[in-house]
Amino acid sequence: MINALSSVVEFRSLESGEHIKRVKTFTGILLYHLQRMYPEYK
């Protein structure tokens, strides 16, 4: 879903679309590490 939305945004503004992709990547990294630290919050 996020990839599809970022593609739509990127069509209008390359900079905004790339920003969304970076935020998605960093959010995934943070969530991965939080899940490892606190497995009860899967």
PDB file of all heavy atoms in Angstrom:
ATOM      1  N   MET A   1       0.823  -1.184   0.000  1.00  0.00           N
ATOM      2  CA  MET A   1       0.000   0.000   0.000  1.00  0.00           C
ATOM      3  C   MET A   1       0.871   1.253   0.000  1.00  0.00           C
ATOM      4  O   MET A   1       0.629   2.172  -0.770  1.00  0.00           O
ATOM      5  CB  MET A   1      -0.934  -0.040   1.219  1.00  0.00           C
ATOM      6  CG  MET A   1      -1.795   1.155   1.339  1.00  0.00           C
ATOM      7  SD  MET A   1      -2.960   1.219  -0.005  1.00  0.00           S
ATOM      8  CE  MET A   1      -4.370   1.778   0.812  1.00  0.00           C
ATOM      9  N   ILE A   2       1.878   1.270   0.886  1.00  0.00           N
ATOM     10  CA  ILE A   2       2.758   2.441   0.960  1.00  0.00           C
ATOM     11  C   ILE A   2       3.518   2.618  -0.349  1.00  0.00           C
ATOM     12  O   ILE A   2       3.691   3.736  -0.820  1.00  0.00           O
ATOM     13  CB  ILE A   2       3.710   2.337   2.158  1.00  0.00           C
ATOM     14  CG1 ILE A   2       2.916   2.433   3.454  1.00  0.00           C
ATOM     15  CG2 ILE A   2       4.778   3.418   2.112  1.00  0.00           C
ATOM     16  CD1 ILE A   2       3.719   2.206   4.702  1.00  0.00           C
ATOM     17  N   ASN A   3       3.962   1.511  -0.940  1.00  0.00           N
ATOM     18  CA  ASN A   3       4.673   1.606  -2.222  1.00  0.00           C
ATOM     19  C   ASN A   3       3.779   2.195  -3.305  1.00  0.00           C
ATOM     20  O   ASN A   3       4.220   3.032  -4.101  1.00  0.00           O
ATOM     21  CB  ASN A   3       5.179   0.236  -2.656  1.00  0.00           C
ATOM     22  CG  ASN A   3       6.334  -0.246  -1.829  1.00  0.00           C
ATOM     23  OD1 ASN A   3       7.062   0.540  -1.255  1.00  0.00           O
ATOM     24  ND2 ASN A   3       6.491  -1.543  -1.757  1.00  0.00           N
ATOM     25  N   ALA A   4       2.529   1.783  -3.335  1.00  0.00           N
ATOM     26  CA  ALA A   4       1.598   2.308  -4.337  1.00  0.00           C
ATOM     27  C   ALA A   4       1.370   3.798  -4.129  1.00  0.00           C
ATOM     28  O   ALA A   4       1.392   4.577  -5.091  1.00  0.00           O
ATOM     29  CB  ALA A   4       0.280   1.547  -4.273  1.00  0.00           C
ATOM     30  N   LEU A   5       1.150   4.196  -2.884  1.00  0.00           N
ATOM     31  CA  LEU A   5       0.928   5.617  -2.599  1.00  0.00           C
ATOM     32  C   LEU A   5       2.160   6.449  -2.907  1.00  0.00           C
ATOM     33  O   LEU A   5       2.058   7.553  -3.440  1.00  0.00           O
ATOM     34  CB  LEU A   5       0.512   5.804  -1.140  1.00  0.00           C
ATOM     35  CG  LEU A   5      -0.879   5.296  -0.790  1.00  0.00           C
ATOM     36  CD1 LEU A   5      -1.111   5.389   0.709  1.00  0.00           C
ATOM     37  CD2 LEU A   5      -1.941   6.054  -1.547  1.00  0.00           C
ATOM     38  N   SER A   6       3.340   5.925  -2.587  1.00  0.00           N
ATOM     39  CA  SER A   6       4.558   6.688  -2.872  1.00  0.00           C
ATOM     40  C   SER A   6       4.755   6.840  -4.374  1.00  0.00           C
ATOM     41  O   SER A   6       5.263   7.862  -4.839  1.00  0.00           O
ATOM     42  CB  SER A   6       5.784   6.050  -2.222  1.00  0.00           C
ATOM     43  OG  SER A   6       6.092   4.811  -2.810  1.00  0.00           O
ATOM     44  N   SER A   7       4.336   5.853  -5.151  1.00  0.00           N
ATOM     45  CA  SER A   7       4.430   5.958  -6.612  1.00  0.00           C
ATOM     46  C   SER A   7       3.515   7.058  -7.136  1.00  0.00           C
ATOM     47  O   SER A   7       3.894   7.811  -8.036  1.00  0.00           O
ATOM     48  CB  SER A   7       4.067   4.629  -7.262  1.00  0.00           C
ATOM     49  OG  SER A   7       4.998   3.643  -6.923  1.00  0.00           O
ATOM     50  N   VAL A   8       2.316   7.157  -6.563  1.00  0.00           N
ATOM     51  CA  VAL A   8       1.385   8.214  -6.973  1.00  0.00           C
ATOM     52  C   VAL A   8       1.975   9.581  -6.628  1.00  0.00           C
ATOM     53  O   VAL A   8       1.969  10.498  -7.445  1.00  0.00           O
ATOM     54  CB  VAL A   8       0.009   8.027  -6.293  1.00  0.00           C
ATOM     55  CG1 VAL A   8      -0.880   9.237  -6.518  1.00  0.00           C
ATOM     56  CG2 VAL A   8      -0.649   6.761  -6.805  1.00  0.00           C
ATOM     57  N   VAL A   9       2.494   9.716  -5.410  1.00  0.00           N
ATOM     58  CA  VAL A   9       3.081  10.987  -4.987  1.00  0.00           C
ATOM     59  C   VAL A   9       4.309  11.298  -5.833  1.00  0.00           C
ATOM     60  O   VAL A   9       4.522  12.432  -6.254  1.00  0.00           O
ATOM     61  CB  VAL A   9       3.446  10.952  -3.485  1.00  0.00           C
ATOM     62  CG1 VAL A   9       4.240  12.170  -3.088  1.00  0.00           C
ATOM     63  CG2 VAL A   9       2.189  10.839  -2.647  1.00  0.00           C
ATOM     64  N   GLU A  10       5.118  10.276  -6.099  1.00  0.00           N
ATOM     65  CA  GLU A  10       6.343  10.464  -6.873  1.00  0.00           C
ATOM     66  C   GLU A  10       6.025  10.956  -8.283  1.00  0.00           C
ATOM     67  O   GLU A  10       6.784  11.723  -8.869  1.00  0.00           O
ATOM     68  CB  GLU A  10       7.102   9.147  -6.928  1.00  0.00           C
ATOM     69  CG  GLU A  10       8.483   9.256  -7.507  1.00  0.00           C
ATOM     70  CD  GLU A  10       9.232   7.943  -7.394  1.00  0.00           C
ATOM     71  OE1 GLU A  10       8.606   6.876  -7.339  1.00  0.00           O
ATOM     72  OE2 GLU A  10      10.465   8.008  -7.368  1.00  0.00           O
ATOM     73  N   PHE A  11       4.899  10.528  -8.826  1.00  0.00           N
ATOM     74  CA  PHE A  11       4.485  10.974 -10.154  1.00  0.00           C
ATOM     75  C   PHE A  11       4.329  12.494 -10.181  1.00  0.00           C
ATOM     76  O   PHE A  11       4.673  13.142 -11.155  1.00  0.00           O
ATOM     77  CB  PHE A  11       3.172  10.292 -10.551  1.00  0.00           C
ATOM     78  CG  PHE A  11       2.663  10.718 -11.884  1.00  0.00           C
ATOM     79  CD1 PHE A  11       3.268  10.267 -13.050  1.00  0.00           C
ATOM     80  CD2 PHE A  11       1.576  11.565 -11.990  1.00  0.00           C
ATOM     81  CE1 PHE A  11       2.809  10.657 -14.287  1.00  0.00           C
ATOM     82  CE2 PHE A  11       1.101  11.965 -13.226  1.00  0.00           C
ATOM     83  CZ  PHE A  11       1.718  11.511 -14.378  1.00  0.00           C
ATOM     84  N   ARG A  12       3.846  13.034  -9.074  1.00  0.00           N
ATOM     85  CA  ARG A  12       3.633  14.486  -8.996  1.00  0.00           C
ATOM     86  C   ARG A  12       4.885  15.214  -8.523  1.00  0.00           C
ATOM     87  O   ARG A  12       5.143  16.335  -8.935  1.00  0.00           O
ATOM     88  CB  ARG A  12       2.474  14.790  -8.054  1.00  0.00           C
ATOM     89  CG  ARG A  12       1.190  14.132  -8.556  1.00  0.00           C
ATOM     90  CD  ARG A  12      -0.009  14.720  -7.982  1.00  0.00           C
ATOM     91  NE  ARG A  12      -0.193  16.030  -8.590  1.00  0.00           N
ATOM     92  CZ  ARG A  12      -1.018  16.931  -8.124  1.00  0.00           C
ATOM     93  NH1 ARG A  12      -1.730  16.672  -7.064  1.00  0.00           N
ATOM     94  NH2 ARG A  12      -1.138  18.088  -8.705  1.00  0.00           N
ATOM     95  N   SER A  13       5.655  14.587  -7.622  1.00  0.00           N
ATOM     96  CA  SER A  13       6.841  15.226  -7.067  1.00  0.00           C
ATOM     97  C   SER A  13       7.864  14.149  -6.721  1.00  0.00           C
ATOM     98  O   SER A  13       7.678  13.410  -5.753  1.00  0.00           O
ATOM     99  CB  SER A  13       6.485  16.030  -5.814  1.00  0.00           C
ATOM    100  OG  SER A  13       7.658  16.441  -5.144  1.00  0.00           O
ATOM    101  N   LEU A  14       8.916  14.054  -7.494  1.00  0.00           N
ATOM    102  CA  LEU A  14       9.940  13.033  -7.280  1.00  0.00           C
ATOM    103  C   LEU A  14      10.511  13.107  -5.868  1.00  0.00           C
ATOM    104  O   LEU A  14      10.694  12.089  -5.205  1.00  0.00           O
ATOM    105  CB  LEU A  14      11.060  13.177  -8.311  1.00  0.00           C
ATOM    106  CG  LEU A  14      12.211  12.196  -8.209  1.00  0.00           C
ATOM    107  CD1 LEU A  14      11.717  10.771  -8.404  1.00  0.00           C
ATOM    108  CD2 LEU A  14      13.289  12.517  -9.220  1.00  0.00           C
ATOM    109  N   GLU A  15      10.745  14.315  -5.384  1.00  0.00           N
ATOM    110  CA  GLU A  15      11.320  14.491  -4.049  1.00  0.00           C
ATOM    111  C   GLU A  15      10.407  13.938  -2.953  1.00  0.00           C
ATOM    112  O   GLU A  15      10.848  13.245  -2.043  1.00  0.00           O
ATOM    113  CB  GLU A  15      11.593  15.975  -3.800  1.00  0.00           C
ATOM    114  CG  GLU A  15      12.306  16.255  -2.508  1.00  0.00           C
ATOM    115  CD  GLU A  15      12.608  17.730  -2.359  1.00  0.00           C
ATOM    116  OE1 GLU A  15      13.147  18.343  -3.294  1.00  0.00           O
ATOM    117  OE2 GLU A  15      12.301  18.257  -1.285  1.00  0.00           O
ATOM    118  N   SER A  16       9.109  14.198  -3.043  1.00  0.00           N
ATOM    119  CA  SER A  16       8.164  13.708  -2.033  1.00  0.00           C
ATOM    120  C   SER A  16       8.047  12.197  -2.068  1.00  0.00           C
ATOM    121  O   SER A  16       7.984  11.544  -1.031  1.00  0.00           O
ATOM    122  CB  SER A  16       6.780  14.318  -2.252  1.00  0.00           C
ATOM    123  OG  SER A  16       6.815  15.702  -2.018  1.00  0.00           O
ATOM    124  N   GLY A  17       8.017  11.618  -3.262  1.00  0.00           N
ATOM    125  CA  GLY A  17       7.925  10.171  -3.378  1.00  0.00           C
ATOM    126  C   GLY A  17       9.131   9.472  -2.772  1.00  0.00           C
ATOM    127  O   GLY A  17       9.002   8.470  -2.077  1.00  0.00           O
ATOM    128  N   GLU A  18      10.317  10.018  -3.021  1.00  0.00           N
ATOM    129  CA  GLU A  18      11.532   9.444  -2.443  1.00  0.00           C
ATOM    130  C   GLU A  18      11.539   9.598  -0.931  1.00  0.00           C
ATOM    131  O   GLU A  18      12.005   8.717  -0.210  1.00  0.00           O
ATOM    132  CB  GLU A  18      12.777  10.090  -3.060  1.00  0.00           C
ATOM    133  CG  GLU A  18      12.995   9.710  -4.514  1.00  0.00           C
ATOM    134  CD  GLU A  18      13.188   8.213  -4.697  1.00  0.00           C
ATOM    135  OE1 GLU A  18      13.927   7.596  -3.917  1.00  0.00           O
ATOM    136  OE2 GLU A  18      12.583   7.665  -5.631  1.00  0.00           O
ATOM    137  N   HIS A  19      11.015  10.712  -0.436  1.00  0.00           N
ATOM    138  CA  HIS A  19      10.936  10.930   1.012  1.00  0.00           C
ATOM    139  C   HIS A  19      10.060   9.855   1.660  1.00  0.00           C
ATOM    140  O   HIS A  19      10.420   9.294   2.694  1.00  0.00           O
ATOM    141  CB  HIS A  19      10.384  12.324   1.309  1.00  0.00           C
ATOM    142  CG  HIS A  19      10.071  12.545   2.751  1.00  0.00           C
ATOM    143  ND1 HIS A  19      11.051  12.700   3.703  1.00  0.00           N
ATOM    144  CD2 HIS A  19       8.889  12.620   3.409  1.00  0.00           C
ATOM    145  CE1 HIS A  19      10.484  12.860   4.883  1.00  0.00           C
ATOM    146  NE2 HIS A  19       9.175  12.810   4.728  1.00  0.00           N
ATOM    147  N   ILE A  20       8.923   9.575   1.058  1.00  0.00           N
ATOM    148  CA  ILE A  20       8.014   8.560   1.599  1.00  0.00           C
ATOM    149  C   ILE A  20       8.711   7.206   1.646  1.00  0.00           C
ATOM    150  O   ILE A  20       8.593   6.461   2.617  1.00  0.00           O
ATOM    151  CB  ILE A  20       6.720   8.496   0.775  1.00  0.00           C
ATOM    152  CG1 ILE A  20       5.910   9.768   1.015  1.00  0.00           C
ATOM    153  CG2 ILE A  20       5.897   7.257   1.120  1.00  0.00           C
ATOM    154  CD1 ILE A  20       4.715   9.929   0.101  1.00  0.00           C
ATOM    155  N   LYS A  21       9.466   6.866   0.606  1.00  0.00           N
ATOM    156  CA  LYS A  21      10.181   5.584   0.583  1.00  0.00           C
ATOM    157  C   LYS A  21      11.236   5.528   1.685  1.00  0.00           C
ATOM    158  O   LYS A  21      11.418   4.489   2.321  1.00  0.00           O
ATOM    159  CB  LYS A  21      10.811   5.357  -0.784  1.00  0.00           C
ATOM    160  CG  LYS A  21       9.789   5.073  -1.859  1.00  0.00           C
ATOM    161  CD  LYS A  21      10.438   4.924  -3.220  1.00  0.00           C
ATOM    162  CE  LYS A  21       9.384   4.720  -4.286  1.00  0.00           C
ATOM    163  NZ  LYS A  21       9.962   4.651  -5.625  1.00  0.00           N
ATOM    164  N   ARG A  22      11.934   6.635   1.926  1.00  0.00           N
ATOM    165  CA  ARG A  22      12.938   6.661   3.003  1.00  0.00           C
ATOM    166  C   ARG A  22      12.286   6.521   4.364  1.00  0.00           C
ATOM    167  O   ARG A  22      12.764   5.768   5.223  1.00  0.00           O
ATOM    168  CB  ARG A  22      13.752   7.957   2.940  1.00  0.00           C
ATOM    169  CG  ARG A  22      14.766   8.000   1.822  1.00  0.00           C
ATOM    170  CD  ARG A  22      15.715   9.188   1.982  1.00  0.00           C
ATOM    171  NE  ARG A  22      15.020  10.465   1.965  1.00  0.00           N
ATOM    172  CZ  ARG A  22      14.713  11.148   0.867  1.00  0.00           C
ATOM    173  NH1 ARG A  22      15.028  10.673  -0.317  1.00  0.00           N
ATOM    174  NH2 ARG A  22      14.111  12.307   0.956  1.00  0.00           N
ATOM    175  N   VAL A  23      11.179   7.214   4.578  1.00  0.00           N
ATOM    176  CA  VAL A  23      10.462   7.114   5.848  1.00  0.00           C
ATOM    177  C   VAL A  23       9.991   5.686   6.066  1.00  0.00           C
ATOM    178  O   VAL A  23      10.092   5.148   7.168  1.00  0.00           O
ATOM    179  CB  VAL A  23       9.282   8.114   5.900  1.00  0.00           C
ATOM    180  CG1 VAL A  23       8.380   7.839   7.093  1.00  0.00           C
ATOM    181  CG2 VAL A  23       9.801   9.544   5.943  1.00  0.00           C
ATOM    182  N   LYS A  24       9.496   5.040   5.026  1.00  0.00           N
ATOM    183  CA  LYS A  24       9.053   3.647   5.119  1.00  0.00           C
ATOM    184  C   LYS A  24      10.210   2.740   5.532  1.00  0.00           C
ATOM    185  O   LYS A  24      10.073   1.892   6.416  1.00  0.00           O
ATOM    186  CB  LYS A  24       8.487   3.186   3.788  1.00  0.00           C
ATOM    187  CG  LYS A  24       8.107   1.733   3.769  1.00  0.00           C
ATOM    188  CD  LYS A  24       7.771   1.283   2.354  1.00  0.00           C
ATOM    189  CE  LYS A  24       7.782  -0.227   2.337  1.00  0.00           C
ATOM    190  NZ  LYS A  24       8.363  -0.794   1.176  1.00  0.00           N
ATOM    191  N   THR A  25      11.370   2.939   4.924  1.00  0.00           N
ATOM    192  CA  THR A  25      12.537   2.120   5.243  1.00  0.00           C
ATOM    193  C   THR A  25      12.966   2.318   6.691  1.00  0.00           C
ATOM    194  O   THR A  25      13.188   1.342   7.422  1.00  0.00           O
ATOM    195  CB  THR A  25      13.702   2.455   4.296  1.00  0.00           C
ATOM    196  OG1 THR A  25      13.295   2.177   2.956  1.00  0.00           O
ATOM    197  CG2 THR A  25      14.940   1.636   4.620  1.00  0.00           C
ATOM    198  N   PHE A  26      13.071   3.560   7.114  1.00  0.00           N
ATOM    199  CA  PHE A  26      13.494   3.845   8.487  1.00  0.00           C
ATOM    200  C   PHE A  26      12.466   3.356   9.506  1.00  0.00           C
ATOM    201  O   PHE A  26      12.820   2.864  10.573  1.00  0.00           O
ATOM    202  CB  PHE A  26      13.774   5.328   8.690  1.00  0.00           C
ATOM    203  CG  PHE A  26      15.008   5.796   7.979  1.00  0.00           C
ATOM    204  CD1 PHE A  26      14.982   6.928   7.189  1.00  0.00           C
ATOM    205  CD2 PHE A  26      16.206   5.108   8.083  1.00  0.00           C
ATOM    206  CE1 PHE A  26      16.124   7.356   6.525  1.00  0.00           C
ATOM    207  CE2 PHE A  26      17.341   5.521   7.426  1.00  0.00           C
ATOM    208  CZ  PHE A  26      17.300   6.659   6.645  1.00  0.00           C
ATOM    209  N   THR A  27      11.192   3.473   9.177  1.00  0.00           N
ATOM    210  CA  THR A  27      10.149   2.971  10.070  1.00  0.00           C
ATOM    211  C   THR A  27      10.257   1.463  10.224  1.00  0.00           C
ATOM    212  O   THR A  27      10.133   0.930  11.329  1.00  0.00           O
ATOM    213  CB  THR A  27       8.752   3.348   9.538  1.00  0.00           C
ATOM    214  OG1 THR A  27       8.676   4.769   9.424  1.00  0.00           O
ATOM    215  CG2 THR A  27       7.661   2.851  10.454  1.00  0.00           C
ATOM    216  N   GLY A  28      10.506   0.771   9.121  1.00  0.00           N
ATOM    217  CA  GLY A  28      10.684  -0.682   9.184  1.00  0.00           C
ATOM    218  C   GLY A  28      11.862  -1.078  10.047  1.00  0.00           C
ATOM    219  O   GLY A  28      11.776  -2.028  10.837  1.00  0.00           O
ATOM    220  N   ILE A  29      12.967  -0.346   9.936  1.00  0.00           N
ATOM    221  CA  ILE A  29      14.158  -0.629  10.747  1.00  0.00           C
ATOM    222  C   ILE A  29      13.849  -0.414  12.224  1.00  0.00           C
ATOM    223  O   ILE A  29      14.182  -1.251  13.071  1.00  0.00           O
ATOM    224  CB  ILE A  29      15.343   0.251  10.301  1.00  0.00           C
ATOM    225  CG1 ILE A  29      15.803  -0.171   8.906  1.00  0.00           C
ATOM    226  CG2 ILE A  29      16.493   0.179  11.303  1.00  0.00           C
ATOM    227  CD1 ILE A  29      16.769   0.804   8.253  1.00  0.00           C
ATOM    228  N   LEU A  30      13.209   0.696  12.543  1.00  0.00           N
ATOM    229  CA  LEU A  30      12.857   0.982  13.936  1.00  0.00           C
ATOM    230  C   LEU A  30      11.916  -0.070  14.505  1.00  0.00           C
ATOM    231  O   LEU A  30      12.111  -0.554  15.625  1.00  0.00           O
ATOM    232  CB  LEU A  30      12.208   2.368  14.048  1.00  0.00           C
ATOM    233  CG  LEU A  30      13.134   3.553  13.867  1.00  0.00           C
ATOM    234  CD1 LEU A  30      12.322   4.836  13.786  1.00  0.00           C
ATOM    235  CD2 LEU A  30      14.135   3.624  14.996  1.00  0.00           C
ATOM    236  N   LEU A  31      10.893  -0.443  13.732  1.00  0.00           N
ATOM    237  CA  LEU A  31       9.950  -1.441  14.211  1.00  0.00           C
ATOM    238  C   LEU A  31      10.617  -2.800  14.404  1.00  0.00           C
ATOM    239  O   LEU A  31      10.309  -3.522  15.348  1.00  0.00           O
ATOM    240  CB  LEU A  31       8.771  -1.565  13.249  1.00  0.00           C
ATOM    241  CG  LEU A  31       7.826  -0.363  13.227  1.00  0.00           C
ATOM    242  CD1 LEU A  31       6.772  -0.534  12.135  1.00  0.00           C
ATOM    243  CD2 LEU A  31       7.178  -0.158  14.573  1.00  0.00           C
ATOM    244  N   TYR A  32      11.529  -3.150  13.534  1.00  0.00           N
ATOM    245  CA  TYR A  32      12.256  -4.415  13.668  1.00  0.00           C
ATOM    246  C   TYR A  32      13.015  -4.452  14.993  1.00  0.00           C
ATOM    247  O   TYR A  32      12.946  -5.427  15.741  1.00  0.00           O
ATOM    248  CB  TYR A  32      13.215  -4.585  12.487  1.00  0.00           C
ATOM    249  CG  TYR A  32      14.160  -5.751  12.655  1.00  0.00           C
ATOM    250  CD1 TYR A  32      13.721  -7.053  12.436  1.00  0.00           C
ATOM    251  CD2 TYR A  32      15.477  -5.549  13.043  1.00  0.00           C
ATOM    252  CE1 TYR A  32      14.584  -8.126  12.602  1.00  0.00           C
ATOM    253  CE2 TYR A  32      16.342  -6.613  13.201  1.00  0.00           C
ATOM    254  CZ  TYR A  32      15.889  -7.899  12.982  1.00  0.00           C
ATOM    255  OH  TYR A  32      16.746  -8.951  13.149  1.00  0.00           O
ATOM    256  N   HIS A  33      13.726  -3.375  15.292  1.00  0.00           N
ATOM    257  CA  HIS A  33      14.513  -3.340  16.521  1.00  0.00           C
ATOM    258  C   HIS A  33      13.628  -3.249  17.766  1.00  0.00           C
ATOM    259  O   HIS A  33      13.945  -3.845  18.799  1.00  0.00           O
ATOM    260  CB  HIS A  33      15.538  -2.207  16.473  1.00  0.00           C
ATOM    261  CG  HIS A  33      16.644  -2.510  15.522  1.00  0.00           C
ATOM    262  ND1 HIS A  33      17.637  -3.420  15.787  1.00  0.00           N
ATOM    263  CD2 HIS A  33      16.893  -2.044  14.273  1.00  0.00           C
ATOM    264  CE1 HIS A  33      18.464  -3.500  14.764  1.00  0.00           C
ATOM    265  NE2 HIS A  33      18.030  -2.672  13.829  1.00  0.00           N
ATOM    266  N   LEU A  34      12.535  -2.526  17.676  1.00  0.00           N
ATOM    267  CA  LEU A  34      11.607  -2.473  18.804  1.00  0.00           C
ATOM    268  C   LEU A  34      11.006  -3.847  19.070  1.00  0.00           C
ATOM    269  O   LEU A  34      10.845  -4.249  20.219  1.00  0.00           O
ATOM    270  CB  LEU A  34      10.492  -1.462  18.528  1.00  0.00           C
ATOM    271  CG  LEU A  34      10.873  -0.005  18.714  1.00  0.00           C
ATOM    272  CD1 LEU A  34       9.757   0.899  18.210  1.00  0.00           C
ATOM    273  CD2 LEU A  34      11.175   0.291  20.172  1.00  0.00           C
ATOM    274  N   GLN A  35      10.685  -4.569  18.023  1.00  0.00           N
ATOM    275  CA  GLN A  35      10.127  -5.918  18.180  1.00  0.00           C
ATOM    276  C   GLN A  35      11.138  -6.848  18.844  1.00  0.00           C
ATOM    277  O   GLN A  35      10.768  -7.676  19.667  1.00  0.00           O
ATOM    278  CB  GLN A  35       9.717  -6.473  16.816  1.00  0.00           C
ATOM    279  CG  GLN A  35       9.092  -7.847  16.897  1.00  0.00           C
ATOM    280  CD  GLN A  35       8.752  -8.401  15.533  1.00  0.00           C
ATOM    281  OE1 GLN A  35       9.120  -7.845  14.507  1.00  0.00           O
ATOM    282  NE2 GLN A  35       8.057  -9.507  15.511  1.00  0.00           N
ATOM    283  N   ARG A  36      12.402  -6.701  18.520  1.00  0.00           N
ATOM    284  CA  ARG A  36      13.430  -7.532  19.140  1.00  0.00           C
ATOM    285  C   ARG A  36      13.619  -7.183  20.611  1.00  0.00           C
ATOM    286  O   ARG A  36      13.852  -8.064  21.436  1.00  0.00           O
ATOM    287  CB  ARG A  36      14.751  -7.384  18.390  1.00  0.00           C
ATOM    288  CG  ARG A  36      14.692  -8.025  17.009  1.00  0.00           C
ATOM    289  CD  ARG A  36      16.000  -8.043  16.312  1.00  0.00           C
ATOM    290  NE  ARG A  36      16.906  -8.909  17.055  1.00  0.00           N
ATOM    291  CZ  ARG A  36      18.216  -8.903  16.935  1.00  0.00           C
ATOM    292  NH1 ARG A  36      18.787  -8.090  16.071  1.00  0.00           N
ATOM    293  NH2 ARG A  36      18.979  -9.703  17.631  1.00  0.00           N
ATOM    294  N   MET A  37      13.493  -5.894  20.931  1.00  0.00           N
ATOM    295  CA  MET A  37      13.670  -5.468  22.309  1.00  0.00           C
ATOM    296  C   MET A  37      12.456  -5.794  23.167  1.00  0.00           C
ATOM    297  O   MET A  37      12.587  -6.062  24.356  1.00  0.00           O
ATOM    298  CB  MET A  37      13.943  -3.958  22.367  1.00  0.00           C
ATOM    299  CG  MET A  37      15.291  -3.553  21.804  1.00  0.00           C
ATOM    300  SD  MET A  37      15.501  -1.766  21.716  1.00  0.00           S
ATOM    301  CE  MET A  37      15.372  -1.319  23.423  1.00  0.00           C
ATOM    302  N   TYR A  38      11.261  -5.735  22.563  1.00  0.00           N
ATOM    303  CA  TYR A  38      10.018  -5.943  23.291  1.00  0.00           C
ATOM    304  C   TYR A  38       9.144  -6.949  22.522  1.00  0.00           C
ATOM    305  O   TYR A  38       8.160  -6.574  21.864  1.00  0.00           O
ATOM    306  CB  TYR A  38       9.249  -4.616  23.435  1.00  0.00           C
ATOM    307  CG  TYR A  38      10.052  -3.551  24.131  1.00  0.00           C
ATOM    308  CD1 TYR A  38      10.676  -2.539  23.420  1.00  0.00           C
ATOM    309  CD2 TYR A  38      10.170  -3.556  25.507  1.00  0.00           C
ATOM    310  CE1 TYR A  38      11.427  -1.568  24.067  1.00  0.00           C
ATOM    311  CE2 TYR A  38      10.908  -2.595  26.176  1.00  0.00           C
ATOM    312  CZ  TYR A  38      11.541  -1.594  25.434  1.00  0.00           C
ATOM    313  OH  TYR A  38      12.264  -0.631  26.078  1.00  0.00           O
ATOM    314  N   PRO A  39       9.479  -8.227  22.581  1.00  0.00           N
ATOM    315  CA  PRO A  39       8.739  -9.230  21.797  1.00  0.00           C
ATOM    316  C   PRO A  39       7.255  -9.340  22.176  1.00  0.00           C
ATOM    317  O   PRO A  39       6.461  -9.820  21.380  1.00  0.00           O
ATOM    318  CB  PRO A  39       9.482 -10.541  22.086  1.00  0.00           C
ATOM    319  CG  PRO A  39      10.325 -10.294  23.277  1.00  0.00           C
ATOM    320  CD  PRO A  39      10.549  -8.815  23.379  1.00  0.00           C
ATOM    321  N   GLU A  40       6.895  -8.868  23.350  1.00  0.00           N
ATOM    322  CA  GLU A  40       5.487  -8.950  23.741  1.00  0.00           C
ATOM    323  C   GLU A  40       4.598  -8.004  22.928  1.00  0.00           C
ATOM    324  O   GLU A  40       3.381  -8.112  22.948  1.00  0.00           O
ATOM    325  CB  GLU A  40       5.317  -8.668  25.248  1.00  0.00           C
ATOM    326  CG  GLU A  40       5.701  -7.266  25.676  1.00  0.00           C
ATOM    327  CD  GLU A  40       7.170  -7.103  26.062  1.00  0.00           C
ATOM    328  OE1 GLU A  40       8.016  -7.931  25.683  1.00  0.00           O
ATOM    329  OE2 GLU A  40       7.468  -6.125  26.743  1.00  0.00           O
ATOM    330  N   TYR A  41       5.202  -7.065  22.218  1.00  0.00           N
ATOM    331  CA  TYR A  41       4.435  -6.106  21.393  1.00  0.00           C
ATOM    332  C   TYR A  41       4.487  -6.450  19.909  1.00  0.00           C
ATOM    333  O   TYR A  41       4.477  -5.571  19.073  1.00  0.00           O
ATOM    334  CB  TYR A  41       4.954  -4.683  21.609  1.00  0.00           C
ATOM    335  CG  TYR A  41       4.720  -4.184  22.989  1.00  0.00           C
ATOM    336  CD1 TYR A  41       5.793  -3.887  23.820  1.00  0.00           C
ATOM    337  CD2 TYR A  41       3.440  -4.004  23.476  1.00  0.00           C
ATOM    338  CE1 TYR A  41       5.592  -3.431  25.114  1.00  0.00           C
ATOM    339  CE2 TYR A  41       3.228  -3.548  24.769  1.00  0.00           C
ATOM    340  CZ  TYR A  41       4.312  -3.252  25.573  1.00  0.00           C
ATOM    341  OH  TYR A  41       4.100  -2.795  26.823  1.00  0.00           O
ATOM    342  N   LYS A  42       4.525  -7.734  19.590  1.00  0.00           N
ATOM    343  CA  LYS A  42       4.558  -8.137  18.183  1.00  0.00           C
ATOM    344  C   LYS A  42       3.404  -7.532  17.453  1.00  0.00           C
ATOM    345  O   LYS A  42       3.369  -7.169  16.387  1.00  0.00           O
ATOM    346  CB  LYS A  42       4.482  -9.651  18.073  1.00  0.00           C
ATOM    347  CG  LYS A  42       5.715 -10.251  17.572  1.00  0.00           C
ATOM    348  CD  LYS A  42       5.522 -11.729  17.403  1.00  0.00           C
ATOM    349  CE  LYS A  42       6.820 -12.307  16.973  1.00  0.00           C
ATOM    350  NZ  LYS A  42       6.773 -13.710  16.724  1.00  0.00           N
TER     351      LYS A  42
END
